[in-house]
Amino acid sequence: MEASPGLVVDRCSSNRVVCRLNKSLYRLKQASRQWYAKLTEALSSKGYQPSENEYSLFYKKTFSSIIFVAVYVDDVIITGTDSKEIARLKAFLDQRFRIKDLGRLHYFLGLEVLYKPNGVLISQRKFALVLLKEYQCFDYSNVSSPLDPAVKLKAQEGNLLLDPTYYRKLVEKLNFLTNTRLDIAYNVQLLSQFMQAPRDSHLTAAFHLLRYLKKDPTLGIFFSNSPDCSIKAYCDSDWAACPDSRRSVTGYIVLLGDNPISWKSKKQEIVFLSSAEAEYRSLRKVVGDQSAIHIAHNPVFHERTKNIEVDCHFIRNKLQEGLISLHHVTTHNQLADILTKALTGVKHLAVLGKLVVRTSLPT
């Protein structure tokens, strides 16, 4: 490292003079590792342990309470059911590291938190507005759905863009927006398939998505304070949806009560010979259609489904153990439908209402 301005060092001296860091955090290769080790040591001394699924999330569970500590570099979020324990932890961290308490969480890593009497709304309003301004979309007309259902994007259709970087940066920013906008997850995964050689038709579809965002950039996920902690999951598959490869698109969403906590939209890796095979593969994620459920319940050999990957069959074991239950969901009530295909405006809005995707605008 370079010496601070005004510090005179006699480089001709036989003694080796070095600078001692009080805090190693930025611009050093081992900074993040050292900081994490130091923070982990401090939290562990107070009974907090890192989650096995996410090492930046610490927790302390007792008979009557639970406290969570989420860490991003030197920013820390503390939440839990015991206010006295939270106060003690903040006092300890302040004594150890000299922290600045910013109060109730309102903004973190681009996520805005709006508190309401019956829960909280998490959105990326500011990021969406900056994105619309950057791509000069405020003068465009609004659309009611992220993608026209009649549009079928193909890899070789249209003229190649002269500047593919323009398209790639746009899709990357749209991908970040899916942290709170599950309503655009399907469209973003579709646009991401053309990053290598984007064409004008792909850029047109991306701007169609921006026009949809312009309609209400404040949309976010509402988390209710309801005591319902039951876990439900919806899964759907659009068989042979890709016009280029005829691969299927799988989507799933997991709800804690009525609150969406996990979702995904992805084109499957291999081609399936039937919709039953595509749905059964998606059962590995969560749940599926009637034919896939029938296969899971029936241990009889199915010649037609012999080529389904063996690891998918673990769902049958979980079913027999009673850890899960499978139920057929009608198309009208299939919440994962929004993650597998483009919907009409009316149906798109209907699904959003069931998924508690709400606006932060005054009503």
N, C-alpha and C positions, 0 to 999 in steps of 0.2 A: 504494500500500500504506500501511497505518497504521504510524506509528512505534511502536517497542517501548515497553512500559511503563517509565516512569522517564526516558525520553529527552526532554530539554527542547529545543525548537526555537524560535528567535526568528523568528516568522513575519513580523515587521515589518522584518526586515533586508532591505537591498537585494540582498544576495547570495542566490541561489537554492540552497537546501539540499535535497539528495536523499539517499536511502538506496541504498547499493550492495549488491547481492546477491552473496554468495559462491557460491550454488548456486540456480539457478532450476529447480524441479522441480514444485512443486504450486501450484495456485490461480492460475496465470498462463496466459493464453491461448496463449502461445508456448512454454510450459515444456517440453512433451513434444518439440516440434520441436527446441528448442535442445539438450536433453539427448541426443536421438538423434544430432544432428549432432556433438556433442562425443564421444560414445561411438564413433561410426563413425570419426571421425578417429583416435581412439586405437587402435582395433582395426586399422584399415587400416595404421597405421604398423608394425604387427607382422605384416603379411602376411595378415590376415583380410579376407574380402570377404563382403558380404551375398548371400544366395541370391536368385536372380531370381524364385523362386516365393513366398518369404516373407522380407520385408526385416528382420524381427526375428530371423532366423536367420543367423548368420555361420559361416564355415568356413575352414579352412586345410588344404590338401591338399598333401602332399609325396609323394616316391616311395615312402616306407615307412610313412606314417602319415596320419591325418586327424583333425582336431579340430573339434568343433562348439561354438558358443556361442549359446545361446537367451536372448533378452532379453525381459523384461516390465517396463516402466518401469525401476526400479533394481534389480530382481531378476534374477540371471544364473545360468544353468545351464551348466556346462562339462563336456563329455564327449569321449572320443576314445580313440585307441589308443596315444598316447605320453604316459606319465605325467610325463616330464621336461618336455615342452613345456607340459603343463597347469600344472605347478608354476611354470614361468617366466612363464606368462600371469597366474597369480594374483598373483605377486609384482609384476608390472608394473601390474596394475589396482589393487593395494593402494597402490603408490607414487603412482599417478596420482589415485585417487579415495578411498582409505582404505576398503577393503571389509572386511566381516566374513564370514569363512569359516565356514559352518554345517556343513561336513563332507558326508558322503554324503547324497544326496537321499532324503528320506522323504516330504515333503509339499510340494505346489506347486500353487497355484491350484485347490484342492479335490481334487486327485488324490493318492492315497496310493500309495506305492511299497513293495512288500514283496519283499525279496530271498530267493531260493531257490537251492539248488545248481545247478539246471539252467535258471535264467532269473529273470525278475522278473514280479510280478503288479501291475498297475496297476488300482486301483479307486477308487470314490467312496463308500466305506463310511460315513464320517462324515456326508457330505451326505445320503445315503439315510436314515440314522437320524434326522437332524434333520427331514427331510421327513415321515417317518412319525409323528414326535412332534407336529409342527405340525398335522397333519391327523388326529391322534388315531386312529391305525390299529392300535395294538398289541393291541387287544382283538378285532380282526377275525380271522376264520379265513383260513388260507392257501389259495391256488389254485395250480394247476400250470402255468398258461399266462397270458400277459398279457391275452388277450381270448378270450372264448368263440367258437369258430368259427361257432356258430349265430346269433350276434348280427350284424345288418346295420344299422349306424348310418345314419340319414337326417337331412338338414338340417332338415326340417319335422316330425319325429316327436317328440312329447312336449311338455311345457309349458315355456315360456321361464323361465329362471332369474331370480329377482328381483334377484340380485346377480351379474351376469356377470363382474365383476372377480375374484370368488372362483375361478371356473373358469379364467380366463385366467392368473392367477398360478400356479395349480397346473400347468397345461400348460407354462408357461414354465420352471418348475423341473424338470419331467420332461424337457423338451428338453435342459437342461444335463446331465442324467444320461446322455443318449445318447452323451456323449463316451467313456464306457467300457462302456456297456450297449447293445451293438448288438442285444441280444435284445428290446429294447423300441422300436427305431427305427420299425418299421412302425406300432405302436400310437400313438406320439407324433405321427407325421405325420398319422395318421387323426384324432386328437383335435384337432390344430391347424386342421383345416378348418372347425371350428365355433366359432372364436373370436369372430366377429362377433355371433352370436346363439345362444349355447349353451343347450341344453335339459336337462331332468332326465335324459334317457336318456344324454346325453353325459357328464354328471357321474357317473352310475352306472358307466359304462365306465371313467372315469378312476379311480374308487375301486377298481374291479376290478383295475386295473393296480397300484395301491398295495398291494393284498392280495398280488399276485404278488411285488412287491418285498419285502414283509415276510417272505416265505418264506426268502429269503437276501439280505439287503442288502449282503453282502460280495462278491457276484459281481463279477468284473472280467476284464480281458483278460490272458492270460498270454503273455509274450514269451520264447520259448525262446532259449538261447544256442547253438543249433545253427548250424553254418556254412552251412547251406542258404540261399542267397540267390535262388533261382529265384522268378519272379513268376508267380502264377496268379490268375485272376479268374473269378468266377462271376456270371452275370447271369440274371435271370428276370423274367417279366412276367405279371401276372394280368390277362388280357384282360377289358375292360368290367367291372371290379370295382366301380366306384362306382355304387350304385343310383340316384343322382340325375342324374349326367351321363353314365354309361356310359363314362367314361374308364378307361384301364388304369392299373395301378400297377406301376411298375418298381423293382426293387431290384438292387443290385450290391454285391459285396464283393471287395476286392483283398487277396491274401495275399503276404507276403514269406516264403518258406519255408512254414511253417504258421502264421505270425503275421498276424492281421488288421491292416492298416494304413490301410485306407480302406473306407468303406461308406456306402450311401445308400438311402433309401426315399422315393419321390416319385410322386405322381399325375401322369401325363403331361398335356401341355398341350392336346392335341387328341384327338378320338375316332377310333379306327382301326376299319376295316371287318372285320378278321380278326385272329386271334392272331398270324399270321405277320407282319403289318405291325407290330403292337405289339412283337414280339420283335426284328424287324429294327431298329426304332428304338432299342431297348435295346442293340443291338450297337454303337451309337456309344459307349456307355459301356464295354462289355467283350465279352460273349459271349452266345449265345442258344440257341434250340431248333433242331431239325432243319430245319424249313421255312425259318427265317431263314438258317441256315448254307447251305442249298441255294441260296438266292437270292444269297448273297454269292459262292459259287463259280461260279455260272452267269451269264455276261454276256448271255445271251439276253434280249430284251425281255419283260417281264411286264406284260401289260395290266392285271392285277388290282392290281399294286403301283405303278402309275404315279403315284399320288398321294402316295407316300412322299416325304418331304422330301429334296431333292438332297444336303444335307450329310451324310445318313446313309450315303451310298454311299462315303464316304472309307474305310470299313472294307474295301471290296473292294480298294482300292489298297494298303492296308497288308498285306492278305493276299497279294496278288500280289508285293509286294516282299519277302515272307518275314519281315516284322517281327513278325507274330503267327501263331498257328495256332488254328483253331477246332475244338472237339470237342463232340459231343453229350453232355449229362449227364443221366442218368436222374433221375426224380423222387426216388428214394430217396437219391441222392448230391448233390442240388442244394442247396448250402449257402445260396444266395440266396433259397430258398423262404421263409425266416423273415422276409425283408424285403418280401414282397409280399402276404402273407395271414396270417390267424390260423390257428395250427396246434393240434392236440390236444395235451394235456399230454405224452403219450408221444413223439410226433414232435418236439415242441418241445425236449424234453430231449435227444433223440438228436442233433439238429442242434447244440445247444450243446456237446455232447461233441466233435463234429468241429471246432468253431470255437475250441477251447481257451478257452472262457469258463469260468473256474474260481472257486472260493470261496477266501477267505483264512482260513476257519475251520479249526481243527486237524482233521486226518483220522486 
